């Protein structure tokens, strides 16, 4: 069935020549649109996810000497920890039965450096055995005005629990 016959069946009566041409072009554009949508759906749901998964898997594999291996063994930047502590301000009165008064102090900032020593790779490369060394450095600039030599009093919760049960 030709497009002219389809147009005549949809539009009974005389059809001007420009309507037939318009119908031809609209049919062609519609088919191209459907084809493009189908191709886009196929690429979006099947083709591209498989390609991305393969590329991610290739870049994540930790092989000896690779860039990922270097990052695995030692992080490029240290991890930063900010520690806040509750300092007991009335320690001498607590021994006489008073309720503790605490004051939050901090941050005490530490940088953590991690280095892994690889012991063994499995034959298939899916497992790595390693030992991790950790090193902490106190950051005086970021912790100012606090220092590592500050006098801090904290409650010993375990001892406090034992004493409460004993009473």
Residue, then its C-alpha position, 0 to 999 in steps of 0.5 A: x500500500x502506497x502512502x498516497x493510498x494511506x492518505x486517501x483512506x485517512x482523508x476521504x475526498x479530494x486531497x490537494x497535492x501539498x497535503x499528500x507531500x506533507x503527509x509523506x514527509x510527516x510519515x518519514x519524520x515520524x518513522x525516523x523519530x521512532x527509529x531514533x527513540x528505539x536506538x536511544x532506548x537500546x543504547x541507554x538501557x543495554x549498550x552504554x551500561x555494559x561499556x561503563x561497567x567494563x571501563x569501571x572494572x578495568x580501572x578498579x582492578x588493583x594490579x601490582x604497579x598500577x595507579x590504583x595499586x599505588x593509591x591502595x597502598x598509600x592514600x594520596x592525602x591524609x585523613x583528618x580527624x577532629x576530636x571534641x572532648x567533654x572536660x569535667x570542670x568539678x572533678x574534686x566535687x564529684x568525689x563528694x557526690x556532686x553531679x558532674x559539670x562538663x564543658x565541650x572542648x576542641x577540636x583537637x585535629x589529627x592527621x591519619x596516615x595509612x600505609x598498607x603492606x601487601x602480603x599476598x595476591x590470590x591466584x585469580x586476583x580477586x583477593x589481597x592480603x595486607x597489613x595496615x600501618x596507621x600513624x597519627x600526627x597532631x596538627x597544632x595550627x588547626x587545633x589552636x589554641x588547644x595543645x596535646x599537653x592540655x590538662x583534661x579530666x574525663x569520667x571513667x564510665x566503667x569505673x563509675x558503673x561499678x561504683x554505682x552497682x556497688x552502692 
